[in-house]
Amino acid sequence: MAWSRAGILAFILLLPIGLFACKAGQQATTPNTSPPQLAFELYKSPTCGCCGQYVEYLQANDLNVQVTEVADTNALKTELGIPQELWSCHTMKVGRYFVEGHVPLEAIQRLLETQPDIEGIALPGMPAGSPGMGGTKTAPFIVYALANGVVNEFMQL
């Protein structure tokens, strides 16, 4: 078998890479370099239908949602320090943040992209036209942030 000059050069240059990729006759595997998917832990009453629709909204957007049904969602809200004026029907934990109510995905994405120094965000009440709620949106949704006990506007949608 005759080798061309280019073939010999390629063999010499690629040999170290091949030796590095194989160890003791085993083929090296490519590690999974994709980041782990963030878990969304949603706590809701077993009887709330709109909470289930909100979960479906999140799952339709490829989010990993874990649902826990609890008899008293108010206890969790109190534990997380969420002021009553921000309460809605369900509470979600996402990383180090809480997400209270029918918060649109755009606000959650902004929260996770910017990682502000806050405890969490909320869309108080159950506004018509918000994700998981029926009806028609009649005004901008105002999503609030809680930081060190102070409530401020996070964004409008």
Residue frames as a rotation matrix with the C-alpha (Angstrom) as fourth column:
MET 1
0.583 0.813 0.000 0.00
0.813 -0.583 0.000 0.00
0.000 0.000 -1.000 0.00
ALA 2
-0.480 -0.752 0.452 1.43
0.763 -0.612 -0.208 3.34
0.433 0.245 0.867 -1.04
TRP 3
0.303 0.514 -0.803 0.84
0.836 -0.548 -0.034 6.38
-0.457 -0.661 -0.596 1.14
SER 4
0.421 -0.150 0.894 0.82
0.541 -0.750 -0.381 9.86
0.728 0.644 -0.234 -0.26
ARG 5
-0.683 -0.727 0.068 2.82
0.441 -0.485 -0.755 12.55
0.582 -0.485 0.652 1.40
ALA 6
-0.415 0.620 0.666 -0.42
-0.644 -0.717 0.267 14.32
0.643 -0.318 0.697 2.49
GLY 7
0.581 0.658 -0.479 -1.79
-0.183 0.679 0.710 11.05
0.793 -0.325 0.516 3.91
ILE 8
-0.020 -0.700 -0.714 1.35
0.768 0.446 -0.459 10.45
0.640 -0.558 0.528 5.98
LEU 9
-0.837 -0.293 0.463 1.28
0.023 -0.862 -0.506 14.04
0.547 -0.413 0.728 7.26
ALA 10
0.019 0.933 0.359 -2.39
-0.691 -0.247 0.680 13.75
0.723 -0.261 0.640 8.21
PHE 11
0.551 0.135 -0.824 -1.70
0.295 0.891 0.344 10.44
0.781 -0.432 0.451 10.00
ILE 12
-0.440 -0.822 -0.361 1.16
0.703 -0.065 -0.708 11.96
0.559 -0.565 0.607 11.99
LEU 13
-0.788 0.156 0.595 -0.89
-0.322 -0.929 -0.182 15.02
0.524 -0.335 0.783 12.92
LEU 14
0.170 0.977 0.129 -4.01
-0.734 0.038 0.679 13.06
0.658 -0.210 0.723 13.87
LEU 15
-0.078 -0.252 -0.965 -2.32
0.257 0.930 -0.264 10.20
0.963 -0.268 -0.008 15.74
PRO 16
-0.954 -0.293 -0.066 -2.02
0.130 -0.206 -0.970 12.07
0.270 -0.934 0.234 19.06
ILE 17
-0.447 0.867 0.222 -5.71
-0.888 -0.460 0.011 13.01
0.111 -0.192 0.975 18.90
GLY 18
0.288 0.548 -0.786 -6.67
-0.479 0.793 0.377 9.38
0.829 0.268 0.491 18.28
LEU 19
-0.420 -0.516 -0.746 -4.49
0.402 0.632 -0.663 8.16
0.814 -0.578 -0.058 21.13
PHE 20
-0.955 0.102 0.277 -5.98
-0.281 -0.602 -0.748 10.75
0.091 -0.792 0.604 23.45
ALA 21
-0.169 0.984 -0.053 -9.56
-0.944 -0.146 0.295 9.82
0.282 0.100 0.954 22.48
CYS 22
0.623 0.352 -0.699 -9.02
-0.233 0.936 0.264 6.09
0.747 -0.002 0.665 23.09
LYS 23
-0.165 -0.644 0.747 -7.76
-0.971 -0.027 -0.238 4.70
0.174 -0.764 -0.621 26.36
ALA 24
-0.673 -0.207 0.710 -7.02
-0.446 0.879 -0.166 1.00
-0.590 -0.429 -0.684 26.86
GLY 25
-0.961 0.229 0.154 -9.01
0.265 0.605 0.751 0.11
0.078 0.763 -0.642 23.77
GLN 26
-0.132 0.960 -0.248 -12.18
0.863 -0.012 -0.505 1.89
-0.487 -0.281 -0.827 24.93
GLN 27
-0.274 0.149 0.950 -13.83
0.695 -0.652 0.303 4.53
0.665 0.743 0.076 22.80
ALA 28
-0.929 -0.047 -0.368 -14.07
0.299 -0.682 -0.667 7.86
-0.220 -0.730 0.648 24.60
THR 29
-0.007 0.979 0.205 -17.56
0.992 -0.019 0.122 9.23
0.123 0.204 -0.971 25.07
THR 30
-0.556 -0.087 0.827 -18.64
0.202 -0.979 0.033 12.81
0.806 0.185 0.562 24.70
PRO 31
-0.789 0.285 -0.544 -19.76
0.562 -0.020 -0.827 14.24
-0.246 -0.958 -0.145 28.04
ASN 32
0.207 0.918 0.338 -23.21
0.919 -0.301 0.255 15.81
0.336 0.257 -0.906 28.26
THR 33
-0.780 -0.615 -0.110 -22.38
0.621 -0.743 -0.248 19.51
0.070 -0.262 0.963 28.24
SER 34
-0.195 0.771 0.606 -25.93
0.150 -0.587 0.796 20.84
0.969 0.246 -0.001 28.23
PRO 35
-0.808 -0.105 0.580 -26.87
-0.501 -0.397 -0.769 22.59
0.311 -0.912 0.268 31.47
PRO 36
-0.795 0.576 -0.192 -29.33
0.604 0.718 -0.347 20.78
-0.062 -0.391 -0.918 33.73
GLN 37
-0.306 0.779 0.547 -32.90
0.259 -0.485 0.835 21.91
0.916 0.397 -0.053 33.23
LEU 38
-0.903 -0.001 0.430 -34.14
-0.365 -0.525 -0.768 24.10
0.226 -0.851 0.474 36.05
ALA 39
-0.598 0.716 -0.361 -36.97
0.741 0.665 0.091 22.57
0.305 -0.214 -0.928 38.08
PHE 40
-0.600 0.567 0.564 -40.15
-0.510 -0.815 0.277 24.55
0.616 -0.122 0.778 38.54
GLU 41
-0.820 0.295 -0.491 -41.86
0.537 0.691 -0.483 23.41
0.197 -0.660 -0.725 41.78
LEU 42
-0.550 0.712 0.436 -45.50
-0.421 -0.687 0.592 24.50
0.721 0.142 0.678 41.74
TYR 43
-0.919 0.299 -0.257 -47.64
0.373 0.447 -0.813 24.23
-0.128 -0.843 -0.522 44.89
LYS 44
-0.650 0.757 0.059 -51.39
-0.535 -0.512 0.672 24.31
0.539 0.406 0.738 44.46
SER 45
-0.288 0.697 0.656 -54.69
-0.735 0.278 -0.618 23.28
-0.613 -0.661 0.433 45.98
PRO 46
-0.832 -0.031 0.553 -55.97
0.209 0.907 0.365 19.91
-0.513 0.420 -0.749 44.72
THR 47
0.047 0.974 0.222 -59.26
0.762 0.109 -0.639 21.55
-0.646 0.199 -0.737 43.69
CYS 48
0.159 -0.017 -0.987 -57.92
-0.252 -0.967 -0.024 24.49
-0.954 0.253 -0.159 41.65
GLY 49
0.596 0.174 0.784 -58.53
0.626 0.511 -0.589 24.10
-0.503 0.842 0.196 37.91
CYS 50
0.973 -0.231 0.020 -56.81
-0.167 -0.761 -0.627 27.28
0.160 0.606 -0.779 36.75
CYS 51
0.303 -0.904 0.301 -53.58
-0.721 -0.011 0.693 26.16
-0.624 -0.427 -0.655 38.45
GLY 52
0.131 -0.185 0.974 -53.66
0.354 0.927 0.128 23.01
-0.926 0.328 0.187 36.32
GLN 53
0.854 0.215 0.474 -54.12
0.517 -0.252 -0.818 25.14
-0.057 0.944 -0.326 33.21
TYR 54
0.758 -0.651 -0.040 -51.12
-0.644 -0.756 0.112 27.26
-0.103 -0.059 -0.993 34.26
VAL 55
0.061 -0.721 0.690 -49.03
-0.283 0.651 0.704 24.09
-0.957 -0.239 -0.164 34.61
GLU 56
0.431 0.172 0.886 -50.10
0.704 0.550 -0.450 23.06
-0.565 0.817 0.116 31.08
TYR 57
0.996 -0.082 0.037 -49.04
-0.049 -0.836 -0.546 26.52
0.076 0.542 -0.837 29.82
LEU 58
0.380 -0.912 0.155 -45.58
-0.797 -0.238 0.555 26.11
-0.469 -0.334 -0.818 31.35
GLN 59
-0.014 -0.361 0.933 -45.20
0.084 0.929 0.361 22.54
-0.996 0.084 0.017 30.10
ALA 60
0.777 0.341 0.530 -46.25
0.549 0.046 -0.835 23.60
-0.309 0.939 -0.151 26.58
ASN 61
0.835 -0.545 0.072 -43.25
-0.460 -0.764 -0.452 25.94
0.301 0.344 -0.889 26.73
ASP 62
0.419 -0.669 -0.614 -40.90
0.150 0.718 -0.680 23.03
0.896 0.193 0.401 27.55
LEU 63
-0.180 -0.455 0.872 -40.51
-0.831 -0.404 -0.383 23.78
0.527 -0.793 -0.305 31.26
ASN 64
-0.485 -0.095 -0.869 -39.94
0.256 0.935 -0.245 20.98
0.836 -0.342 -0.429 33.75
VAL 65
-0.223 0.522 0.823 -42.81
-0.786 -0.596 0.165 21.52
0.577 -0.610 0.543 36.20
GLN 66
-0.741 0.028 -0.671 -43.19
0.381 0.841 -0.385 19.44
0.554 -0.541 -0.633 39.35
VAL 67
-0.098 0.820 0.563 -46.62
-0.469 -0.538 0.701 19.82
0.878 -0.195 0.438 40.94
THR 68
-0.870 -0.073 -0.488 -47.25
0.389 0.508 -0.769 19.37
0.304 -0.858 -0.413 44.66
GLU 69
0.041 0.948 0.315 -50.80
0.058 -0.317 0.947 19.54
0.997 -0.020 -0.068 45.92
VAL 70
-0.897 -0.321 -0.303 -51.13
0.337 -0.055 -0.940 21.02
0.285 -0.946 0.157 49.40
ALA 71
-0.030 0.947 -0.321 -54.17
0.985 0.082 0.152 21.61
0.171 -0.312 -0.935 51.56
ASP 72
0.773 0.249 -0.584 -53.02
0.445 -0.869 0.218 25.11
-0.453 -0.428 -0.782 52.58
THR 73
0.281 -0.685 0.672 -51.01
0.822 -0.190 -0.537 27.17
0.496 0.704 0.509 50.08
ASN 74
0.777 0.066 0.626 -51.11
-0.142 -0.951 0.275 30.16
0.613 -0.303 -0.730 52.45
ALA 75
0.870 -0.492 0.035 -48.66
0.100 0.245 0.964 28.47
-0.483 -0.836 0.262 54.82
LEU 76
0.175 -0.828 0.533 -46.04
0.960 0.265 0.096 28.26
-0.220 0.494 0.841 52.05
LYS 77
0.372 0.018 0.928 -46.64
0.491 -0.852 -0.180 31.88
0.788 0.523 -0.326 51.03
THR 78
0.949 0.001 0.314 -46.12
-0.260 -0.560 0.787 32.96
0.177 -0.829 -0.531 54.64
GLU 79
0.651 -0.745 0.147 -43.01
0.458 0.540 0.707 30.79
-0.606 -0.393 0.692 54.95
LEU 80
0.025 -0.640 0.768 -41.55
0.994 -0.069 -0.090 32.42
0.110 0.765 0.635 51.82
GLY 81
-0.482 -0.212 -0.850 -42.35
0.535 -0.840 -0.094 35.90
-0.694 -0.500 0.518 53.15
ILE 82
-0.728 0.295 0.619 -44.75
0.529 -0.334 0.781 36.79
0.437 0.895 0.087 50.34
PRO 83
-0.896 0.428 -0.119 -46.94
-0.238 -0.689 -0.685 39.74
-0.375 -0.586 0.719 51.44
GLN 84
-0.321 0.867 0.381 -50.69
0.494 0.496 -0.714 39.07
-0.808 -0.041 -0.587 51.29
GLU 85
0.345 0.492 -0.799 -51.23
-0.362 -0.716 -0.597 41.83
-0.866 0.495 -0.068 48.72
LEU 86
-0.364 -0.545 -0.755 -49.19
-0.919 0.080 0.386 39.73
-0.150 0.834 -0.530 46.24
TRP 87
-0.590 0.095 0.802 -50.99
-0.164 0.958 -0.234 36.41
-0.791 -0.269 -0.549 46.85
SER 88
-0.244 0.554 -0.796 -52.67
-0.932 0.093 0.350 34.42
0.268 0.828 0.494 44.13
CYS 89
0.720 0.681 0.130 -53.94
-0.691 0.690 0.215 30.85
0.057 -0.245 0.968 43.95
HIS 90
0.881 -0.463 -0.093 -50.61
0.464 0.886 -0.013 29.03
0.089 -0.031 0.996 43.53
THR 91
0.648 -0.760 -0.051 -46.96
-0.640 -0.579 0.505 29.50
-0.413 -0.294 -0.862 44.38
MET 92
0.905 -0.419 -0.074 -43.94
0.271 0.702 -0.659 28.24
0.328 0.576 0.749 42.49
LYS 93
0.533 -0.840 -0.099 -40.30
-0.199 -0.238 0.951 27.90
-0.823 -0.487 -0.294 43.50
VAL 94
0.915 -0.355 0.192 -37.73
0.276 0.203 -0.940 28.36
0.294 0.913 0.284 40.73
GLY 95
-0.106 -0.994 0.040 -34.15
0.445 -0.084 -0.892 28.13
0.889 -0.077 0.451 41.92
ARG 96
-0.769 -0.267 -0.580 -33.79
0.637 -0.260 -0.725 30.70
0.042 -0.928 0.370 44.72
TYR 97
-0.893 0.444 0.075 -36.91
-0.426 -0.887 0.181 32.64
0.146 0.129 0.981 43.66
PHE 98
-0.414 0.872 0.261 -40.64
0.458 0.447 -0.768 32.39
-0.786 -0.199 -0.585 44.20
VAL 99
-0.943 0.333 0.018 -43.09
-0.144 -0.454 0.880 33.02
0.301 0.827 0.475 41.38
GLU 100
-0.690 0.722 -0.058 -46.55
0.221 0.134 -0.966 33.81
-0.690 -0.679 -0.252 42.72
GLY 101
0.158 0.930 -0.331 -49.65
-0.213 -0.295 -0.931 33.47
-0.964 0.218 0.151 40.58
HIS 102
0.642 0.281 0.713 -50.33
0.578 0.435 -0.691 33.41
-0.504 0.856 0.117 36.84
VAL 103
0.203 -0.676 -0.709 -47.07
-0.311 -0.731 0.607 35.13
-0.928 0.097 -0.359 35.88
PRO 104
0.958 0.131 -0.256 -46.47
-0.276 0.175 -0.945 35.15
-0.079 0.976 0.204 32.10
LEU 105
0.687 -0.704 0.179 -43.42
0.708 0.704 0.052 33.30
-0.163 0.091 0.982 30.82
GLU 106
0.398 -0.547 0.737 -41.79
0.367 -0.641 -0.674 36.54
0.841 0.538 -0.055 29.62
ALA 107
0.596 -0.144 0.790 -41.48
-0.669 -0.634 0.389 37.75
0.445 -0.760 -0.474 33.23
ILE 108
0.879 -0.289 0.379 -40.09
-0.040 0.747 0.663 34.40
-0.475 -0.598 0.645 34.41
GLN 109
0.578 -0.691 0.434 -37.53
0.778 0.305 -0.550 34.43
0.247 0.655 0.714 31.60
ARG 110
0.402 -0.416 0.816 -36.47
-0.129 -0.908 -0.399 37.97
0.907 0.055 -0.418 32.51
LEU 111
0.806 -0.057 0.589 -36.15
-0.590 -0.018 0.807 36.93
-0.035 -0.998 -0.048 36.16
LEU 112
0.789 -0.477 0.388 -33.93
0.322 0.858 0.400 33.97
-0.523 -0.191 0.830 35.31
GLU 113
0.501 -0.616 0.608 -31.85
0.705 -0.117 -0.700 35.85
0.502 0.779 0.376 32.73
THR 114
0.297 -0.357 0.885 -31.15
-0.225 -0.927 -0.299 38.92
0.928 -0.111 -0.356 34.87
GLN 115
0.089 -0.221 -0.971 -30.99
0.762 0.644 -0.076 37.13
0.642 -0.733 0.225 38.27
PRO 116
0.042 -0.046 0.998 -31.82
-0.301 -0.953 -0.031 40.26
0.953 -0.299 -0.054 40.30
ASP 117
-0.889 -0.380 -0.256 -31.21
0.161 0.262 -0.951 40.41
0.428 -0.887 -0.172 44.03
ILE 118
-0.263 0.888 0.377 -34.85
-0.910 -0.358 0.208 39.83
0.320 -0.288 0.903 44.99
GLU 119
-0.563 0.140 0.815 -36.87
-0.448 0.777 -0.443 37.10
-0.695 -0.614 -0.375 46.66
GLY 120
-0.599 0.382 0.704 -39.29
0.674 0.715 0.185 36.63
-0.432 0.585 -0.686 43.78
ILE 121
-0.935 0.335 -0.116 -41.99
-0.338 -0.746 0.574 37.98
0.106 0.576 0.811 41.51
ALA 122
-0.592 0.800 0.102 -45.79
0.513 0.471 -0.718 37.99
-0.622 -0.372 -0.689 41.61
LEU 123
-0.784 0.590 0.193 -48.85
-0.160 -0.492 0.856 38.71
0.600 0.640 0.480 39.54
PRO 124
-0.899 0.383 0.213 -51.41
-0.207 0.058 -0.977 39.26
-0.387 -0.922 0.027 42.32
GLY 125
-0.010 1.000 -0.015 -54.95
-0.677 -0.018 -0.735 37.92
-0.736 0.003 0.677 42.15
MET 126
-0.337 0.013 0.942 -56.16
0.513 0.841 0.172 35.99
-0.790 0.541 -0.290 39.15
PRO 127
-0.337 0.205 -0.919 -56.30
-0.486 -0.874 -0.017 38.52
-0.807 0.441 0.394 36.28
ALA 128
0.651 0.650 0.392 -58.51
0.083 0.452 -0.888 37.66
-0.754 0.611 0.241 33.33
GLY 129
0.949 -0.235 -0.208 -56.51
-0.238 -0.105 -0.966 36.72
0.205 0.966 -0.156 30.24
SER 130
0.093 -0.952 0.292 -53.38
-0.981 -0.037 0.193 35.77
-0.173 -0.305 -0.937 32.17
PRO 131
-0.474 -0.328 -0.817 -51.82
-0.586 0.810 0.014 32.33
0.658 0.486 -0.576 31.49
GLY 132
-0.904 0.175 -0.391 -54.15
0.346 0.835 -0.427 29.65
0.252 -0.521 -0.815 32.83
MET 133
-0.514 0.755 -0.407 -57.05
0.168 -0.377 -0.911 32.06
-0.841 -0.537 0.066 33.32
GLY 134
-0.143 0.571 0.808 -59.98
0.988 0.127 0.085 32.50
-0.054 0.811 -0.582 31.00
GLY 135
0.627 0.515 -0.584 -61.35
0.494 -0.843 -0.213 35.79
-0.602 -0.155 -0.783 29.86
THR 136
0.536 -0.365 0.761 -59.87
0.642 -0.410 -0.648 38.71
0.549 0.836 0.014 28.01
LYS 137
-0.359 -0.751 -0.555 -56.97
0.918 -0.392 -0.063 40.85
-0.170 -0.532 0.830 29.12
THR 138
0.642 0.708 0.295 -58.31
0.736 -0.677 0.024 44.34
0.216 0.201 -0.955 29.78
ALA 139
0.886 -0.441 0.146 -55.20
-0.463 -0.859 0.216 46.11
0.030 -0.259 -0.965 31.09
PRO 140
0.082 -0.928 -0.364 -51.45
-0.506 0.276 -0.817 45.53
0.859 0.251 -0.447 31.21
PHE 141
0.782 0.027 -0.622 -50.33
0.444 0.677 0.587 42.88
0.437 -0.735 0.518 33.68
ILE 142
0.365 -0.690 0.625 -48.16
-0.723 -0.633 -0.276 44.44
0.587 -0.351 -0.730 36.36
VAL 143
0.576 -0.328 -0.749 -45.68
0.487 0.873 -0.008 41.91
0.657 -0.360 0.663 37.74
TYR 144
0.768 -0.241 0.593 -44.21
-0.562 -0.697 0.444 42.92
0.306 -0.675 -0.671 41.07
ALA 145
0.015 -0.828 -0.561 -40.87
0.204 0.552 -0.809 42.05
0.979 -0.102 0.177 42.70
LEU 146
0.980 0.187 0.063 -40.21
-0.036 -0.148 0.988 41.58
0.194 -0.971 -0.139 46.40
ALA 147
0.078 -0.996 -0.053 -36.78
0.370 0.078 -0.926 42.67
0.926 0.053 0.374 47.64
ASN 148
-0.822 -0.485 -0.299 -35.99
0.412 -0.144 -0.900 42.83
0.393 -0.863 0.318 51.36
GLY 149
-0.425 0.750 -0.508 -39.65
0.760 -0.010 -0.650 43.33
-0.492 -0.662 -0.565 52.26
VAL 150
-0.348 0.260 -0.901 -40.18
-0.333 -0.932 -0.141 46.09
-0.876 0.251 0.411 49.70
VAL 151
0.100 0.497 0.862 -42.58
0.736 0.546 -0.400 45.61
-0.670 0.674 -0.312 46.78
ASN 152
-0.307 -0.213 -0.928 -41.76
-0.430 -0.838 0.335 47.32
-0.849 0.502 0.166 43.49
GLU 153
0.798 0.544 -0.260 -42.88
-0.441 0.231 -0.867 46.96
-0.411 0.807 0.424 39.90
PHE 154
-0.065 -0.791 0.609 -40.79
0.170 0.593 0.787 44.33
-0.983 0.154 0.096 38.09
MET 155
-0.981 -0.188 -0.042 -42.32
-0.001 -0.215 0.977 44.77
-0.193 0.958 0.211 34.64
GLN 156
-0.024 0.985 -0.171 -45.54
-0.523 -0.158 -0.838 45.35
-0.852 0.069 0.519 32.71
LEU 157
-0.911 -0.191 0.366 -46.83
0.174 0.627 0.759 43.02
-0.375 0.755 -0.538 30.02
